[in-house]
Every structure is written in C-alpha cells, then in structure tokens.
Amino acid sequence: MAETLPISPLAPKGGFPMLPKVEGVRFATVSAGVKYQGRSDVMLAELAPGTTIAGTFTRSKTRAAPVLDCQEKLGGASDAGAAIVVNSGNANAFTGIMGVTSVREITTAVADLLDIPEARVFTSSTGVIGEPLPHEKVLATLGDLKSGLSDRAIEDAAKAIMTTDTFPKGSMQTVEIDGAPVRIVGIAKGSGMIAPDMATMLVYIFTDAKIAFDALQPLVAGLCKGTFNAITVDSDTSTSDTLLVAATGASGIEVAGKGAFSAALFDVMDDLAKQVVRDGEGATKFVTVKVTGAVSDEDAKRCAMAIANSPLVKTAVAGEDPNWGRVVMAVGKSGAEADRDLLTIRFGDTLVAENGQIHPDYEEADAASHMKGENVSISADLGLGGGKFNAYTCDLTAQYIAINADYRS
C-alpha cells in the first residue's frame, strides 16, 4: 500500500523541508526486503560519544519487544557513542521470545559494527503485528549501512521508516542561545493506529545542544502532552509508539533551563505531530477541536478527545456536514463534567449553539461553508471553569476503510 497511495491532499505544499546538518549524527538507509520490495526499509542513525538520549513510549499493555528494550536502556551512561536502528514493514510485536531474540541479534550486531556498547543501541520496528521479524535480512545489510553513513541523509531516513505514510515528515528549528546557534531537526512516521499515549508511532529528534538526561527526559515527557498526546487519527494506540530525542552536545551550548530551547523543541514536536494527522489514512480534512470552560485541563482533554475520536463527528466532517448534534453527543459521552444548558458550540467562527440550544441567529450555510475548507475547527465551551485543551484529528473517509481492509495483503 505504501508505494501506491497518492500523497495526502493535506501534505506540506513545499514537500520535505531542507533540514540543516546536526553535528554528531549520521544516517544511512538500505533496502532489506523486510516486507516492501524496491524501497528502503531500514534506517541507521549513528550518534557521537556523549550523546544524551531521552524518550517516551506507548503505554499499551501489549508493547512490542523493541519498545521494552528501549525503555530499559534510557538513562544509561552517555560517554560512549550510540545508534538507532529502525525497520519498516514488520512491527516485531506479539512475537514472544522470537521478538526478544530479534532485538538482541540486531542490537548486538550493530554494537559490534560501530564499536559501541549494546546498551547504547536503540531499535524500533513498525508495520504488521504478529509476524516474526526476519532479522537476518536486517543483519545482512549492516555493512552497507555503515559504509553509507552520511550527515546529509536525513530525508532518506524519513522515507525508510514509512509504512502507509504518503509523505516523509521532517521539521526543524534553529534557536540562538548565549549568542550561538543550536539546531533541532526531527523526522516522524505515522498514518494509522494513531491515538498516542506517551508518544506517537515513530519519532526521532536530533539536536546539537548539550543537556543532561535528568533535564532532557522530563522536558520531552512534558512537551508530549500538547503535541503527540494531543493527536488522534482513529483512536487506536499502537504497540510500537516510540519517541527518541538525541542531544549530541556538539554545539557545546548547555541548554538546561533555557526557555528558548524548550520552545523550539515544542515547535518541532508540534509540527511533526500535526504532519502525522495530515497524513492520516484517507484524510482530506485537518480538524482542530478546542475545548474550553472545563472544570480542569484533564476534563477538557477527555472531552476534546471524545469529539476528535467520534466516528460520527469525523464522518460528518468528511461529508462537510456541520452536524452539531454529534458534537453534543460526544461531549455527553466523554465522562467529563458537563451541563447541557451551559454548552456553547462553534464551527469555525460561526456560533452554532449557546446555553444548551441552537442559537437564534445561527445560519447553517455559514457553518457549512467553513466545513468545505481543508482546515476545520470545532469549539466547545463547557461553561464550568478554566480548563482547556486542543486536540487534533482528521476526517474519516471510505479510503481509510480501503487502506486497512487489505493492509496485510
């Protein structure tokens, strides 16, 4: 499917961005034939000694072997080099001891190849669940990966980790700290099975900033709340969700406690998260769901995600139908504190309902006009407090069904 799907109409108009080189990281890709034929499907990122690696992961109870291995390795000593190895086409999930063996075989071989500790090799796999990973195909490519390492191959890396994605996803920020530039670049993959819980699908961010693990890890986890944990395509949380942030320290700029770095990292994460939604399987609309007036931010998120995940809301968006009754339904079922007679609903700038009923000046043609655009906004104010949350999703179309009905074939 990944080779034949047309590019999403919501894809960035300029294509993959020109990402700057980040000192201390090199990339390589190969075609191993894990599942896909005639396209790259394995990516290697080699990281310089001293690189700090932080991450967040799915909290699925059926986490894949690579996720469990990465979680165990975070926080280790960073004086040695490190590596990230990713394959697409096979998730190495629900494969029992075979999955553990595949991870160990790959991490051991890469450690030997790059002369780094096995504890500093992080792996990810994405694709079909339940099928053993043919790791011998990955192992057979390692020599080519090492010889192909380049500090200019990040776009190739973004392409190698795609499955049903229709375009590679990249983002960047450069921020000046203490008079010197600090660079942040990132790549991501994700299109379906997107309802993150600590991260989303596969995301890799690289910076030349110098920052200790004890500072980077809580920063990354905190920034996930309004970025990767605020998106949903289909309400399904992957077994393989992984976000890794690698700080090589090559700039020599210490960023612990620097607000500008945190803001720039948020911008990269936010951009990548929204690109994942814009590449939602079959998507034709990017939808922002804004919930305000909740008793708490947690309640606001509960309500926003109920609206964003509702198949009835999402199909109404696909049909360009301002069916506000479905928003009322989603608010009511969310579990958040709500009062029917205090609820206010808007589609774009159009006030649809207020104080628990349709607004007397509401003109459906105005709301319908808003629904025809690529970017749709749905707002719900609960009228109960100061809690707020923005969620991001896409519409649900017949193409989503077509993609997933024959995903394994």
C-alpha positions in Angstrom: 0.0 0.0 0.0 2.8 2.5 0.9 4.1 2.5 -2.6 0.8 3.2 -4.4 -1.2 5.5 -2.2 -1.5 9.1 -3.6 0.1 11.8 -1.5 -2.3 13.2 1.1 -4.0 16.5 0.0 -3.0 17.8 3.4 0.7 17.3 2.9 3.0 20.3 3.2 2.9 22.1 -0.1 6.7 22.5 -0.3 7.5 18.8 0.3 10.1 17.6 2.7 11.9 20.6 4.2 15.6 21.4 3.8 16.9 20.3 7.2 20.3 21.5 8.4 23.1 19.2 9.3 23.3 18.4 13.0 26.8 17.7 14.1 27.3 14.4 15.9 24.7 12.4 13.9 24.9 10.5 10.6 22.3 8.5 8.7 22.1 5.6 6.3 19.3 3.6 4.7 19.1 0.3 2.8 16.5 -1.9 1.1 16.5 -5.1 3.1 13.2 -6.5 1.8 11.7 -7.0 5.3 8.3 -6.6 3.6 8.5 -4.0 1.0 10.3 -4.6 -2.3 12.2 -2.0 -4.2 12.3 0.7 -1.5 14.4 1.5 1.5 13.1 -0.1 4.7 15.9 0.1 7.3 17.4 3.2 8.8 20.5 3.6 10.9 21.4 6.7 12.8 24.9 6.8 14.3 25.4 9.2 17.3 28.6 10.7 18.6 30.1 9.8 22.0 28.5 11.9 24.8 25.0 11.9 23.2 22.2 12.1 25.7 19.1 10.1 24.7 15.6 10.6 26.2 12.3 9.2 25.1 8.7 8.4 25.6 6.8 5.3 24.6 3.4 3.8 24.2 1.7 2.6 27.4 -0.1 -0.2 25.6 -0.2 -3.3 27.7 0.9 -5.3 24.5 4.1 -3.3 23.9 6.5 -4.6 21.3 9.9 -6.0 22.1 11.8 -3.0 20.7 9.8 -0.7 22.9 10.5 -2.7 26.1 14.2 -2.8 25.2 14.4 0.9 24.6 12.7 1.7 27.9 15.2 -0.4 29.8 18.1 1.4 28.2 17.1 5.1 28.8 19.2 6.9 31.3 22.3 4.9 30.9 25.8 6.4 30.7 26.3 8.6 27.6 30.1 8.8 27.3 30.1 6.2 24.5 28.6 6.5 21.1 25.1 5.3 20.3 22.9 4.2 17.5 19.2 4.0 16.5 18.1 1.3 14.1 14.6 1.2 12.6 12.9 -1.2 10.2 9.5 -0.7 8.5 7.1 -3.4 7.2 7.1 -5.5 10.4 6.3 -4.3 13.9 8.1 -7.2 15.8 5.1 -7.1 18.1 3.2 -10.0 19.7 6.1 -12.3 18.6 7.0 -13.7 22.0 10.6 -14.8 22.6 11.3 -14.5 18.9 10.8 -10.8 19.1 13.2 -10.5 22.0 15.7 -12.6 20.1 15.4 -10.4 17.0 16.1 -7.3 19.1 19.1 -8.9 20.8 20.5 -10.1 17.5 20.2 -6.6 15.9 21.5 -4.6 18.9 24.5 -6.9 19.4 25.4 -6.8 15.7 25.1 -3.1 15.5 27.1 -2.6 18.7 29.9 -4.8 17.2 29.7 -2.9 13.9 30.1 0.6 15.4 32.2 -0.5 18.4 29.7 0.8 20.9 28.1 -0.8 24.0 25.0 -2.9 23.2 23.2 -0.9 25.9 23.6 2.2 23.6 21.8 0.6 20.6 18.1 1.5 20.3 15.8 -0.2 17.9 12.3 0.3 16.6 10.1 -1.7 14.3 6.8 -0.7 12.5 4.4 -2.5 10.3 2.3 -5.7 10.6 1.7 -7.0 14.1 2.1 -10.7 15.0 4.6 -11.8 12.3 8.1 -12.8 13.2 10.7 -10.2 12.2 13.1 -11.6 9.6 16.0 -10.0 11.4 18.6 -11.9 9.3 17.6 -9.6 6.4 18.4 -6.6 8.6 21.7 -8.1 9.7 22.7 -8.8 6.1 22.5 -5.0 5.3 24.7 -3.7 8.2 27.9 -3.5 6.2 26.1 -1.4 3.6 24.6 0.8 6.3 27.9 1.5 7.9 29.6 2.4 4.6 26.6 4.6 3.6 26.6 6.8 6.7 26.2 10.5 5.9 25.4 13.6 7.8 23.2 14.7 4.9 20.9 11.7 4.6 18.1 12.6 7.0 15.4 12.8 4.2 16.3 9.2 3.2 15.9 8.2 6.8 12.5 9.7 7.0 11.4 7.7 3.9 12.8 4.4 5.1 10.6 4.4 8.2 7.3 4.9 6.3 4.6 2.3 6.1 1.2 3.6 4.9 2.5 7.1 5.1 2.1 9.0 1.9 4.9 11.5 2.5 8.0 11.7 4.7 7.8 14.0 7.6 10.5 16.4 8.8 10.8 19.6 10.8 13.5 21.9 12.1 14.2 24.9 14.3 17.4 26.9 14.9 17.5 28.9 18.1 20.2 31.3 19.4 21.4 30.6 22.9 24.2 32.5 24.5 25.0 34.1 21.1 25.4 30.7 19.3 23.0 28.7 17.2 21.5 25.4 18.5 19.9 23.2 15.9 16.9 20.8 16.3 15.7 18.5 13.5 13.2 15.7 13.6 11.6 13.0 11.4 8.4 11.0 12.1 6.3 8.3 10.6 2.6 7.7 11.3 -0.6 7.5 9.4 -2.9 5.0 11.1 -3.2 3.4 14.5 -2.8 6.9 16.0 -4.1 7.6 19.4 -0.9 8.1 21.3 -0.3 7.5 25.0 3.2 9.0 25.7 4.3 9.3 22.1 3.1 8.6 18.6 4.2 5.9 16.2 7.9 6.6 15.5 9.6 9.9 16.0 13.3 10.8 16.1 14.6 14.2 17.0 18.2 15.3 16.9 19.9 18.4 18.4 23.5 19.5 18.8 22.5 21.0 22.2 24.3 19.9 25.4 21.8 18.7 28.0 21.9 16.1 30.7 19.4 13.2 30.8 17.8 14.4 34.0 16.9 17.6 32.3 16.1 16.3 28.9 13.8 13.4 29.9 11.2 15.5 31.9 11.3 18.2 29.2 10.4 15.7 26.5 7.7 14.0 28.5 6.2 17.3 29.4 6.2 18.6 25.8 4.4 15.4 24.6 1.2 16.4 26.4 0.3 19.2 24.0 1.9 17.6 20.9 1.9 13.9 20.3 -0.5 13.2 23.1 -3.0 15.7 21.6 -3.4 14.0 18.2 -5.6 11.1 17.1 -6.4 9.6 13.7 -8.5 6.6 14.6 -8.5 6.2 18.4 -6.2 3.1 18.2 -3.0 3.2 20.3 0.0 1.4 18.6 2.0 -1.3 20.3 5.1 0.4 18.9 4.9 4.1 19.7 8.4 5.5 20.3 9.8 9.0 20.5 13.5 9.4 21.0 15.3 12.7 21.3 19.1 12.6 20.9 21.2 15.6 22.1 24.8 15.2 20.7 26.2 18.2 22.6 28.4 19.0 19.6 27.5 22.7 19.7 28.9 22.9 23.2 25.9 25.0 24.3 24.4 24.0 27.6 20.6 24.3 27.4 19.4 23.0 30.7 16.8 25.5 32.0 16.9 27.6 28.7 13.3 28.6 27.8 14.2 29.2 24.2 15.4 25.6 23.6 12.2 24.3 25.2 10.1 26.5 23.0 12.0 25.4 19.8 11.7 21.7 20.7 8.0 22.2 21.3 7.7 23.7 17.8 9.4 20.7 16.2 7.3 18.2 18.1 4.1 20.1 17.4 4.9 20.3 13.7 5.7 16.6 13.4 2.6 15.6 15.4 0.3 17.7 13.1 2.0 16.3 10.0 1.1 12.8 11.2 -2.6 13.9 11.4 -2.3 15.5 8.0 -1.2 12.1 6.7 -4.0 10.2 8.4 -5.1 7.3 6.3 -7.6 8.6 3.8 -7.7 12.1 5.4 -9.0 15.1 3.4 -9.6 17.5 6.4 -7.4 18.6 9.3 -9.5 19.2 12.3 -8.7 21.2 15.4 -11.0 20.5 18.4 -10.9 23.3 21.0 -12.5 22.6 24.4 -12.6 25.4 27.0 -14.6 26.1 30.1 -14.0 22.6 31.6 -13.5 22.0 35.4 -9.9 21.0 34.7 -7.4 20.6 31.9 -7.8 16.9 32.3 -11.5 17.1 31.8 -11.0 19.3 28.8 -8.7 16.7 27.2 -11.2 14.0 28.0 -13.9 15.9 26.2 -11.7 17.0 23.3 -10.6 13.5 22.5 -14.1 12.2 22.7 -15.1 14.7 20.0 -11.9 14.0 18.0 -12.3 10.2 18.1 -16.1 10.1 17.4 -16.7 8.3 14.1 -19.9 10.2 13.7 -18.2 13.5 14.1 -15.4 12.5 11.8 -17.7 11.2 9.1 -19.8 14.4 9.3 -16.6 16.4 8.7 -15.8 14.2 5.7 -19.2 14.9 4.4 -18.8 18.7 5.1 -21.9 18.5 7.2 -22.0 20.8 10.3 -23.9 18.3 12.3 -23.6 19.9 15.7 -25.8 17.3 17.4 -22.9 14.8 17.1 -20.7 17.2 19.0 -23.3 17.4 21.7 -23.4 13.6 21.8 -19.6 13.4 22.1 -19.5 15.9 24.9 -22.1 14.0 26.8 -20.4 10.6 26.5 -16.9 11.8 27.3 -17.1 11.4 31.0 -16.1 15.0 31.6 -18.2 17.2 33.8 -20.8 18.9 31.6 -24.1 20.8 31.9 -26.3 20.7 28.8 -27.6 24.2 29.5 -24.2 25.8 29.7 -22.7 24.3 26.5 -21.6 26.6 23.6 -20.6 25.2 20.2 -18.9 26.8 17.2 -17.8 25.6 13.8 -15.0 28.0 12.8 -16.2 31.5 13.8 -19.9 30.6 13.5 -21.8 30.4 16.8 -24.0 27.3 16.5 -25.4 26.7 19.9 -25.4 28.5 23.2 -26.9 27.9 26.6 -27.9 24.4 25.7 -29.8 25.1 22.5 -29.4 26.3 18.9 -28.5 30.0 18.7 -31.4 32.1 17.3 -29.1 33.8 14.7 -27.5 30.5 13.5 -27.2 30.2 9.8 -26.3 26.7 8.7 -24.9 27.9 5.4 -22.2 29.8 7.3 -21.1 26.7 9.2 -21.3 24.6 6.0 -19.0 27.0 4.2 -16.4 26.5 6.9 -16.7 22.7 6.6 -15.7 22.9 2.9 -12.2 24.0 3.7 -9.2 21.7 4.3 -8.8 23.1 7.9 -11.9 22.6 10.1 -12.3 24.0 13.7 -14.8 22.7 16.2 -15.1 24.5 19.5 -17.0 23.5 22.6 -17.1 25.7 25.8 -18.5 23.8 28.8 -19.0 26.9 30.8 -17.8 25.3 34.1 -14.3 26.5 34.8 -10.9 27.4 33.3 -9.8 24.0 31.9 -8.8 23.9 28.3 -7.3 21.6 25.7 -6.8 21.4 22.0 -6.9 18.1 20.1 -6.0 17.5 16.5 -7.6 14.9 14.2 -8.7 14.3 10.7 -11.9 13.2 8.9 -12.9 9.5 8.5 -13.4 8.6 4.8 -14.0 5.5 2.8 -10.3 5.5 1.9 -9.4 4.7 5.5 -11.5 1.6 5.3 -10.0 0.6 1.9 -6.4 1.0 3.3 -7.0 -1.0 6.4 -9.3 -3.7 5.0 -6.4 -5.2 3.0 -3.4 -3.9 4.9 -1.8 -7.4 5.3 -2.4 -8.4 1.7 
